[in-house]
C-alpha cells in the first residue's frame, strides 16, 4: 500500500504518450503496468505504444526540427536553465517517484536528482559555446569556414537504473545542439521520464521538440523508427548485446550513434593504499544504486598482503547495511529491479562458492514481498569464476588477489569491456602508470564515484562509442560543415 503523499504524486504523473506537445493514449489502446519492486504492487498504468505511435512521434520530431534548429542558442539554453530551476523546486517529488518505481533508497534518489539536474545546467551553458573557425587556406586562394549544425531528429533509448539522469544526460545536449528527439524510456521505470517531459513543457519547450513513447514492445516499436531515413541520430544506454543489434540496424541508415554499454569495472587496491579511503571508495563504487550501475565496481583486485584486512573492513561495513523499502528511514539497500536480477546475483554467488570462494557475509535472496538480495562479500574468488566475467548488477562485492603490478594490470584488463576502472595507491608514479595502462574510458584514482556532468562519460572496447557529458557531449549531436569562399 502507498501512503497519501505517494498516491497524490502518482496521480499527477501523465499516463499517455507525449507526441507533438499533446498527451494521448496509445493508438491501439494498449496499456502497461509499472510495479514497485519493493512490494510487487502495481503503482501506475500507462499507455503502451505501438508501431503507429512510434511513427507519429518521429513525425512530430521531424515537423519541429527546422524551427527548433533555428531557435537562437541563448533561447534554447534559457529553456534548459528554467528546466533546471523547476527540477530543484520539485526535487523531492522526483526523488520519491524514482524510489517508488526503481527501488533505490530515498537518499540516493535525491543524489540522482542533483546529478541529473547538472546536465540541464551544464548544457544550458554549452548551448551558446558551439563554435567554428575561419581562416585562409594554405594556398592563399580562399577562406575556410568550418561550422557546426544540429545533426537532426534523434532517437534516445534510456535504461531503467537511473531514470532521471539518463534522460537528462541525453535530452539536454540534444536540445542544446538544436535537435528534436523521440525518447523511449525503459518499460520498468517510465514514470520519471513522463514526469520530466511534463516539466519540460512547464519550462516552455515548444511542442514536438521532445516526444516520449512508453512501450512494452521495444524492438517492434524501435525498429521502424531506426529504419526511417528522416532519423539522423541514435543514442542508447543498456546492455552490449542489445547495443550491438541496434548498431546493426543503425548502419543501414548510416546514423550517428552514441552507445553506453556494459561494464566490468576493476577496483584495484595496491599494498600502499590508504585502506580507510579504499574501503570508503569500495562501498560507494559497489553498493551505489544497490550495485545496479554500469560504473559499479565488479571485480575487486586486492594485493595479497592486505586482502584479509580489506575484506574484514568491508564486511564489517556491509553488515551494517539496512535492507528495506527505499522510502523507509535508514534503509541503505533497496530491492533489485526484478526477479531476473535476483536470480542472476544468486547464480553468480553460487558459482563462485562452488569454485572455492568464501562467503564472508550475505549471499542469499530475501524472502518477499519484493525483489531483495542480501548485500554480499565474497573472498578468494578463483580465476574462471562467472562473477569475474559477467556484469553483476547487484550488491555483491567479489575479491580476488594479486602479487605484482603487472599481474594487477593483466587481471584488470582481462575483459572485453572497458568502461571504468578504480585504482587506490599512494604512489603518484604508480597512479600515472595505471592511467596509461588500464584499458578503460574512465578511471577513478583514489576516488570511488567518477560521474560528473562536466566530464566525458563513456567507454572503450565493448563498452560503447561516443561520450555523454562534458564539452564532448554536445558534439555528439552536431555535424561539421566545411565551406570554401574565394580569397
N, C-alpha and C positions, 0 to 999 in steps of 0.2 A: 504494500500500500504506500502511496505517496502522501506527504503532508500538504497542507493548504498552499504553502508557497510554491512547492513543486508543481502542484496541479495548476495553479494560476499561471506559472511560467509556461508550462507545456501547452496551455490553451492559447497562448499568444503566438506560437510557432506556426508559420504558414504550412498548410498541408497540401499545397498544389505545386505545380511546376511554374517556374518564372520564365516566361517566354515573351519577348518584346515588351517588357515592362508590366505584363499582366500575369497575375496568379491564376492558373487554370487547372482543371483536373486533367488526368491522362485522357487522350483521345478515345481509348478503348474502355475507359472507366476503371482500369485496374488500380489496386491498392497494395501497399506493402506495410508490414508492421515493424516497429522499432521496439526492441526489448531492453530492459535494464539488466545488464549481465550479473548484477549482484543479487537479483531476485528471480530473473527469468520472466518477469511480468511484462506484458506489453505496455508501453508508455505513450505511444502515439501511432496512429495510422495515417499514412500519407500516400500521395499519388505514385503510381508505378508506371513510369514512362515506357512507351513502346517505340518502334522504329519511326512511326509517323511524328511522334513528339520530338525525337532527336532531329529529324529533318526540319521541323518547324523552328526549333531552337537555333539551328545553323542559319536558316533563312533570316531570322531576326538579327543574328550577329552580322551577317553579310549586309543586310539593309542599313545597319547603323555604322558600318565600318568607315565609310568615307567621311561622314560628318565628325565622328569621334577623332579620326586621324587629323582632321583639320582644326580641331579644337586646340587653342593655344596651350602649350605645355604648362604655363602657370595655372590655367584654369583646371587642367587635369590634376595637377599637384594639389590644388586647394580642395578639390573634392576628396582626394585621399587623406588630406590632413583633417578635414571635417569627419571623415570616417574614423580616423584615429581618435579624435576627441569624443565621438559618440561611443566608441568602444570602451573608453575609460569610464564614461558615465554608466555604462551597462555591464561593467566587468563582472560584477557578482552574478548577474543573470547568466552570462556566458559561461562562467566557471561552473555554476550549478548544472547548467544544461550539459556540459561535457561530462561531468561526473555521472549524471543520470544515464546518458546513452553509451558512454565508453567505460566507466567504472573507476577511473583514476581518482585518488584522494583529492578532496577539495583544495587542499593547499597546492598540490601540483597543478590542478586545473587553473588556479589563479596565476601560477607561474606561466602557464601556456598563454593566458590572455596577455600578459606582459610581453612575452616573446613574440606572439603573433601580431600584436599591435605595432611592434617595432618595424615590421615590414611595411606597414602603411605609412609610418612616419618617415622611414628611410627613403622609400621610393617616391613619396610626395616631394622630397628634396631632390632626388635624382632626376625627376621628370624634366627639370629645367637645365640639366647639365649634359644633355646629349649634344655632342659637338661633332664637327667635321674638320676639314682642313683645306687650305687654299695656298697655292704657290706655283711658281714657274716649273715647267718640265725641264729636265736636264739639258735638252737641246736649245731651250730658249725660244721655241716656236709656238708655245701655247701656255695656258694656265690650267692647272689641275685643280678640280673641285671634288672633294670627297664628302658626301653627305650621308646621313643615316635616316632611314624611313621605317615606319611600322611594318612588320612582316605580314600583317593581315589577320583575318579571323583565326582564333586559336581554340583548340580543344584541350581542356585541362582535366585530368583524372587524378583525384586525390584519395589518399588512404584513410583508414579508419582510426589510426592510433593517435594522431594529432589533428583532430578535425577542424580546429580553427587555424592553427599555424600553417598547416599545409595548404589551406585555401588562400590565406593572405600572402604566403610566400610565392604563389603562382599568380594570383589575380593582381596584386599590387604592381609588380613590374610590367605586366601586360598592359594594364591601364595607363601606367606612367609613360610607356612607349607609344601609346596611341592605338593599341589593338583592342578589338572586341573579343569576347570569349563565350564559349559554352563550357560550363563546369558540370562534371559528373562526380558527385561525392560517393564514397563507399556506402553500400546499402546498410551496413551495420551501424553507421554513425552519420546519417544525413542531416539531422536536425540542426546542428550547429551551422552548417553551410546555408541552410534555408534562412535561419535567423540572421546570419551575416549578410545575406543578399538583401534582406529587408532593411538592414542597417544602411547598406549602400544606397538604397532608394531614398532613405531618410536624409542621407548626406547630399542628395541632389544629383546622383548619377543618372544620365539620360537613359530613356527606355532602349532596350536592346543591346546595351553595351555589355552587360553581364546577364547571361541566361543560365538557369540551373535546371537540370533534369535529374531526378532521382529514379533509380530503376533496379529491379532485381535481375534483369537480363542484360548484364553489362556488355557481353560480347555481341549480342544481337543488335543492341542499340548503337554501340560504338562503331561497329564495322562500317555501316553506311556513311557515318559522319567522316571517318578517316578516309574513306574512298572518294568522298566528294571533292572534285577539283577546286572548289572555292576555298576549302580549308588550306591554310598555309603553315600551321604550326601545331605540334602535338607535344604536350608535357605530361609526364606520368611519374607517379611515385608509387612503388609497390615492389612485388617480387621480381626477381630476374627472369624466371620463365615467362611470366606474363609480359614483361618488358620486351623480351626477345620476339614474342609473337606480334606485339604492337609495332616494333621496328620493321618487321617484315611487311606488315600492312602499310606502314608509312612510306616504305621505299617505293611503292608503286606510284605515289604522287610526289616523290622527292620532297617530302615535308621536312621542314626544320624540326628537330626533335630535342627534347631535354628528358633524360631518363635518370631518375634517382632510384636505384635498385637495391638489391640485397647487400648485406654486410656480414662480416665475420671478424669483428674487431679484436685484435690482440691487445692485452693490457700487460705490459712488460714491467716488472719490478726488479731492478738491479740491487745488488748487495749493499750499495752505498745509499740507497733511497732513504728519505725521511719516512719512516714507517707510519707515523701518525698521519702525514699528508697522503701517503699511498692508500691507507685504509679509507680515509675520508673520500678520496677520489674514486676508489673502487666501489664504494657504496653508491655514489652518485652515478657512476658510469654504468653500473649493473642494474640497480633497482629503480632508477628513474622511470616513471611510467610503467611500473611493475615489470620492467625488463622488456617491454614491448616497444622498442625503438630501434631503428636501423643503425643508430650510433651506439647501441648498448654494447658494452664490453662482453665478448663472447668467450674468449679464451684468456685465462689469467696465467701468464707465463712468468713464474717467480723463481728467483735464484735459489738454488737448493739450500744455501746456508741460512736463509731467512724464511723459507717456505712454511715451516711449522709455526713460527711466531706470527707471520702474516695470517695464516689460516686461523690461529687462535683468536686473533683480534677481530677479524671479520665475522667469525662465527659468533663471538660474544655480542657484536653489534646486531647481527641478523636475529639472534634470539630475543632481542628487544623490540623487534618489529611487531606491529599490531595489525592483524588481518580483519577486514570487515568492509562494510559498505562505505564507499568513499565520502558520503555525507556525514558520517559519524565522527565525533570529536576524537582526535588522537589516532585515527586509522592511518597507517603508513603503507599498507599493502592491500589494494583493492582486488577485484576479480580479474581474471583473464577474459578476453573478449568473448570467447565461446567455448563450447565443449571440445572442438578440434584442437584449440590451443592447449587446453589442459591435457588432452591425450598425448600431444606431441611432447610436452615437457615431461610427462610421466615416462614415456618411452625412452627419451634421451637419458634420463637419470638411470633407469633400469639397465640400459645398455652399458653405461659407464660402470655401474656397480658390478655387472657381470664380467667386466674385463679387469676388475681389481681395484676400482676406485673405492674410497671410503666415504661414507655418508656422515659428514660432521653434524649436520642438522637438516631438518626438513625432509623433502623427498617424496611427499605424497599429496594427492589431491585432497581437498577438504570437502566433507560431506555437505550436500546442498541444503537449502537452495543456493543458486548462484554457481559461478564457474571459478572457484578459488583453487589456488595451488600454493602449498607452503613455500615460503622463501627458503632456499636450499643452498648449502655449501657442500661441494664435493672436493676431496683432496686426492692426490696421487692418480690423477686421470691418465690412463695409459694411451700411448700413441695408437691411432686407428680407431679410437672411440668415436661414435657418431657425433657426440656433443662437441668435438673439436672441428668437425667438418660442416655441420649444419647450423644455420642461424637458429638460436634457441627461442627468442621472442617470449621469454618468460623469466621468472625470478630465480634463476639457477646460476650460481657462481661456481665455475669449474676450474680447479687449479692443477696445472702441470708444472714441472720444474725444468731448470736448465743449469748448466755449469759455466759456459763461456759466452762471451758477447756474440761470437759468430753463430753459436747454437741458438741463441735467443732470436737473432735476426732470421735464421733459417726457419725456425718454428713460426715466427710471426708472419713471414711471407709465404708460408706453405698453405696457400688458399687461392681459389680463383677470384676471390673478392678483394677489394681494395678501397673501402670507403673511409674508414678512420682507424687510427691506432692511438694508443696511450702509452707513454713511457715515463717511468719515475726513476730518476737518478739525480744525484747532487753534483755530478761531473758535467761541467759546461762542454768540454770537448766530446764526451760520450753523447750528450744530448744532441750536439751538432751532427755527429756521425749518424745517429738514428734518424734525424731529419733527412739525411742524404740516402740512407739505406732502406728504410721501410717503404713498401710499395703501396701507399695509401694517399688518397687525395686530401686528407685532413689528418692532423695529428695534435694531440694534447700532450704537451711536455710539462709534467708535474701539474696537470690540470685534468679534471675528470669530466667536464662538460665543455664542449667546444663550440656549440651552435651560437651564432650571433648574426643578426640581420645585416651587419656591416661587413661580413666576411663571406667569401665564395664557398658555398656548400656543395659538395659533390665528390665523386669517387673516381678511382682508376679501375682498370680491368673490367670484370663483370659487374662492378658496382655502378656503372652508368656512364652517361655522357652529359656534358654541359654543367653549368653551375647556377645555383639559385642564391640570391642574396649578394651583398657587396656591389661594387661598381660593375662587376661582371654580370650581375643578374639581369639588368635591363637590356644588355646587348643580346641576350638570348631571344629577345622579341623585336630586334631591329635588323634590317638588312642594309647593306652598303651599296651606294651608287657612286660610280666614278664618272665625272663629266670633264671633257676637254674643250676649252674655248681657245680661240685664236689669241696670239700674243697682242 
